[in-house]
Amino acid sequence: MVDQLSLRHPIVQAPMAGVTTPALAAAVSEAGALGSLGLGASSPEKAREEIEGVRALTDRAFNVNFFCHASPASGAKTRRAWLAHLAPYFQAQGAAVPDDLANIYQPINDNPAMQVVILETRPPVVSFHFGVPSAALVDGIHDYGGQVWICVTTPGEAAQAVDGGADALIAQGVEAGGHRGNFEAENDAEFGLVALLRILESTYSLPIIAAGGLMDGVAIRGVLSLGAAAAQLGTAFVACPESAAAPAYRDALRMGQATEITQAISGRPARGLIGPFQSDIAPGAPWVPDYPLAYDAAKQLHAAAKANGDHRYAPNWAGQGVALSRELAAGDLVLALVDEMISPS
């Protein structure tokens, strides 16, 4: 896999929607690793612009990522109950409670316009979160010579991904920041990275990319010794100046706070720095609406609070290794990771 993509280093910068930029992805790729764009929340027009933006900055391989979630099925009663639960928080910000929740992100399997963008722009790697892409899309990517990577959190999901035509599996341990890649939001076996990696590596011959809590070269060396073909790091790259992370997000990373998984922010399990959603909103909450309906509410609440200078409602996605975060330019971070990988100490 590394050789096919002409990578100098077995390092993948995770495709974090809302954080990645063409400048970040290109800088990582130029340094010899694999840069990525998180495009699951983008319009087809924005996705095309970002892909072209990477290509304007580098001729090296890169990855683009999309979501395979099921369309939300939460009824009006569930949506109303959730908005009623959030009402005091909106009111505390002097904001009106939304009338309803919108389906703000379209899954790739239901988005033919985005599929056209993929097949026309021909990214070297296309990765998927929350499930398996359609057979037609997988075939189209393979037809132009691209690789299909699928994030999995259990051996069962890995079997589905392999059957679905994956060229590589991203083994995401429960330590990882951001959204869990589990195919069903309600069922999370919470495999740790080491156990999941060893099971998948002993079962399949295709490459396994290790993800979850990895922040330095020592950890990368460790997962490579356990059979991983490469290591994927997300939180480690958020503080890079090339990322789109907001100043308040960067400040939160510097504090190195504890993290926790909750469905209350988006409707799917996701790990972030502990804030009001984890400490106040989730406990005793009614059933959370399906992803991305709940995310629509969280984003509106964050926007209302942010207008008042209150940044506590930002999701601040981060993995368990957040205390090891450092502020380096993306290329310099890759070089530091490589140096740590080969250092005997």
N, C-alpha and C positions, 0 to 999 in steps of 0.2 A: 504493500500500500504506500509506504513512504517513498519507495523507489519509483513507483508509477507516477506519483505526483511531483517527483523531483524535489522532495523536501530534504533539507539538510539536517533538520532536527525533528524528533518524534513528539512534537508539541502542537496542540490545537488550541487556538483561542476560541472559547465558547461563543456561540451565536446568540447574544443576549438582546432580545428585542427592546428597543428604546434606549439602548446603551451603545451598541456597536455603530460605527460610522465607516464610510469608505476609507478615511484616513487611518483608522485603527486597524482595519483588516489588511490594508495594503502594507502598513508598517510591519505588521507581524509576518506577512508573507515575504516581504523584502528581506527580513532578518533570517529567513530560512525555515520558519515554521508555517503553520496553516492558519491564515486569518479567516474570519467568518463574519457574515452579516446575518443578523436576526431580522427576518422579513415577515414573520407571521402576523404582525400588526400593521403591515404596510398595504397601501393600495397598489394595484398593478403598476400604475404610473410611477409611484415612488420607488417600488422595487426595481424597476428598469433603470431609473435614474441612479440608484445606489450601486447596482451592478456595473453600470457603465462608469460610475465614479471610481470604483476599484480598478477597473481595467485602464483607466486614464493614469493611474498611479503606479501600477505594477503589471508585469507580464507573467507573474508567477501564479501558481494555483491558489484558489481560495474556495470557501464553502459558503453556501447560502442555506438558510433554514426556514422551514414552514411548519404549520400546525395541522394535525390530522384529527382534531377533536370532533366529536359528534355534535351536530347542531343542537342547541339548547331546547329542552322540552318543558321547562318549568312553567306552570300555568299562572294565571293572573293572581290566584290566591297566594301562592308562594311568593310571587314578586311583591304583592302588597304587604305581606307579613314582614318581609325583609326590609322594605322601605320604612315600615312602621318602627321596626327595631332600630333603624339608623336615624330616625327622625330627631331624637334629642341631640345627636351629634351635628346634624345639619343646622338645627336651630341654635346651638351654641356658637356657631360660626355666623349667625345672622343670615343664613341661606335658606331658600325654599327647598322643601323636600321634593325630589323629582316625582313626576306623575307616574312614570313607569320606567322600565329598564330596557335598553336597546341591545340588540345582538351586534356588538361592535366589531367582531372579528369573524371573517368567513373562513371555514376550513378549506384547505387546499383541494380536497376532493370535490368540493362543491363550487369551485372558483375557476371556471374555464379560462377566464381572462388572465389569471395569474399563471395558469399552466402554459398558456401561450408565451408569456414572458420567459418562463424557464426554458422552454424549447427553442425560443428564438435567441436568447442571450447565451445559452449553453454553458452554464457554470460548471467547472470541473468536478465539484462535489455538491450534491444537494442532500441535505440532511432533514430528518423529519422528527417531530415531537408529538406525543400523545397518540401514536398509532401508526398504521401502515398506509402508505399512499396507494392509489388505485393501480391495478396492473397496467393499464394503458399509460399512466404517467411514468411508472418505472420503466416500461419498455421504451418510451420516448427518450428518457434520459440515457438509457443504455445505448439506444440507436445512435446518438451523437457522440458517444464515448465517455459520458459522465458516470460518476460513481454515486450510488445511493447508500446513504448511511441512515440507520434508524436507531433512535434512542430507546433503550429498554431498561426496565427496573426489576424484572423477574425472569427466571428461566422460561416460563410459559410465554411471556411476551417475546423473548428471543426466538422461540420456535416459530411464532407467527411472523416475525420479521424475516427470518431466513426463508420461510415458505413464500413470503411476499417479494422476494428478490433482492434483499439487502446484500450489498457488497461488503459492508462492515457493520458491526454493532457498537453503539456507544453504551457502555455499561455504566449507568448512572446510580451511584450509591446514595443512600439516604442523607449522606453528609452534604450533598450538593446544594448550592444556593439556587434561588429562583424556582420555577415550576418543576415539580416532579414530572417525569415523562410517562408515568403510568397510563396505560391505555384506557382504564376505567377510573374515573375520579374517586369513586367510593371504595375502591379496593386497592390498598397500598400495603404490600407485604413488608415494606421498609427494610429491604436487604441493605446491609452495609456493603461498601465497595469491594473490600477484600473477598468476602464470601461470594458475591455475585461474579466478580472477575474470575475467580478460580473455577467456579462452576461452568461459566461460559467458555473459558479457555480450554477446559478439559473436554468440552462437548463438541465444539465447532472448530473447523479449520480456518474459517475466515477471520480477518483481523478484528480484534477487540480494542476499542479506545476506552480507556479508563477515565471516569469523571466522578468527582465528589470530594470536596474538601482539600484538593491538591493546590498548594500555594508556592512551593519552591522545588528546586531541582532535586533535593534529597527525596522528596515524595515521588517525584517523577521516576527517579531511579528505582525506587521501591516497586512501583506498579509495573515497570518494565521487567523487573526481575521476576514478577509473578505471572508474566506471560502477555502483558498488554503490548500491542503494537505501537501505541502512542498514548499520551496523556492529554486530556482536555481540561483546561483551566478557564474559569469564568471570573469569579470574584477577584482573582489576582490581577486581571486586566481592567477592572472598573475604574481604578484610580489613575490610570494612564491619562495624560493630557489629551490624547487623541479621542478618548471616549466622549459620549454625550451625557455622562453623568452630571446631574445638577450639583452646584456647590454644597447644598445641604446634604446630599447623598454622600459626597466625598467627606464632609465633616463627620457624618455618622460612621463611616468606615474607619476613620482615624481613632474613634473611641473604642473600636474593637468589642462591641457589646455582644451579648449572647444572642443566639438565633433560635427560631422556632418555626415549625411548619404549621400553617393554618389554611383552611379553605375559605375563610371569611373575607379575604381580600378579593379573590377572583372567581371563586366557585370551584377551583381545583387546588389540591395540596401544593403549597409553595413555601420555601424557606426564606425568611428574611430576618433582619434585625428586629428584636421585639419592640413593638409599638402598641398603640391603642387597639388595633385590630386583634392582636394576640392576647393582650392583657385585659381588655374591657369588652370589646364587641363580640368576640367568639364565645366566651363562657356564657352559657345559658341562652344562646341565640337560637332562633327557630331554624328550620332547615334552610341552608344557604342555596340560593338559586344557582342553576347550572352556569358553568363557564360559557361565554364571557359575560352573562347578564350581571352577575355580582360585581364583576370588574368595572362595569359601567358605573355602578353606584360608588365604588371605591374611588374611581378616578374623579367623579364629580365632587365627592367629599374632600378629597385631597386638594382639588382646585379651589374649592371654597375656603378651606383652611389656609392654603398658600397665599391667597389674596389678603389674608389677615396677618401674614408673616408667620404662620403656624405650619411647620413642616412635619409634624408628627405623624400625619396620615399617609405619607409617602411609603410605598411598599418596601423600599430599601432592601431589595433582594441581596442575600449574602449567604455564603456557605459557612460551615462550621470552622473553617480555617481563617476566618476574617481577621483575627488578631495578627496574622502574619502579612496583612496587606501592606504594600509599600508603593510609594509614588515615584514611578519611573516612566520615562518615555517607553512606548511599546517595544521598539527595537532594542533598547537597553535592557528592558525586562527579559526579553528572550535571551539575550546574551548572558544575563545574570543567571537565568535558569539553567542554561547549558553549562556554565562554569560550575554551578552547584552540582549538576549531574555527574560531572567527571571528576570532581574534587574527592579525594579519599577521605576527607574529614567530614 
